[in-house]
Amino acid sequence: MSQEKVDRHKQEKANRKKIMRKQRVMSIVRKGVLTLAALALVAWLGYSAYDMYESGKERVVAEVNYDAVTNYLNGLSAEETTE
């Protein structure tokens, strides 16, 4: 059993650079994912708060008078029937 421990320790020591690089990359990836998740959460909360704020406001409604267009189209159809 003791020899197995020694062999395992030697193997870990030989691959230490590779293991440390992998741990460093995983740490960076983990931090990136957590940052993106936190950013998404803050953005969602901000958008929800903004939407609640906007829903409390009175909305402006624009009305369009189409009488001129209707008269023009009626004039066109009247000219087609007379020709």
C-alpha positions in Angstrom: 0.0 0.0 0.0 2.8 2.4 0.8 4.4 1.8 -2.6 1.1 2.7 -4.3 1.1 6.0 -2.4 4.6 6.7 -3.5 3.8 5.9 -7.1 0.7 8.0 -7.1 2.6 10.9 -5.6 5.3 10.6 -8.2 2.8 10.6 -11.0 1.0 13.6 -9.6 4.3 15.5 -9.2 5.2 14.6 -12.8 1.8 15.9 -14.1 1.7 18.9 -11.7 2.0 21.6 -14.4 -0.8 20.0 -16.4 -3.0 19.6 -13.3 -2.4 23.2 -12.2 -3.2 24.5 -15.7 -6.4 22.5 -15.8 -7.4 23.8 -12.4 -6.6 27.4 -13.5 -8.7 27.1 -16.6 -11.6 25.6 -14.7 -11.4 28.4 -12.2 -11.5 31.0 -15.0 -14.5 29.2 -16.6 -16.3 28.9 -13.3 -15.8 32.7 -12.6 -17.0 33.5 -16.2 -20.1 31.5 -15.9 -20.9 32.9 -12.5 -20.3 36.4 -13.8 -22.7 35.9 -16.7 -25.3 34.4 -14.4 -25.1 37.4 -12.1 -25.2 39.8 -15.0 -28.3 38.1 -16.4 -30.0 38.2 -13.0 -29.3 41.9 -12.5 -30.4 42.7 -16.1 -33.6 40.7 -15.6 -34.4 42.4 -12.3 -33.6 45.8 -13.8 -35.9 45.2 -16.8 -38.7 43.9 -14.5 -38.4 47.1 -12.3 -38.4 49.3 -15.4 -41.4 47.5 -16.8 -43.3 47.9 -13.6 -42.4 51.6 -13.6 -43.5 52.1 -17.2 -46.8 50.1 -16.6 -47.7 52.7 -14.0 -47.5 55.6 -16.4 -50.4 56.8 -18.5 -49.8 55.8 -22.2 -50.2 58.3 -24.9 -52.5 57.2 -27.7 -52.3 58.7 -31.1 -55.4 59.0 -33.3 -55.1 59.3 -37.1 -57.7 60.8 -39.3 -58.0 58.9 -42.5 -60.7 61.1 -44.2 -58.3 62.5 -46.8 -57.1 59.0 -47.8 -60.7 57.7 -47.9 -61.8 60.7 -50.1 -58.9 60.2 -52.4 -59.6 56.4 -52.8 -63.3 57.2 -53.4 -62.4 59.7 -56.0 -60.2 57.2 -57.8 -63.0 54.6 -57.9 -65.5 57.3 -59.1 -63.2 58.2 -62.0 -62.8 54.5 -63.0 -66.6 54.0 -63.2 -67.1 57.1 -65.4 -64.5 56.0 -68.0 
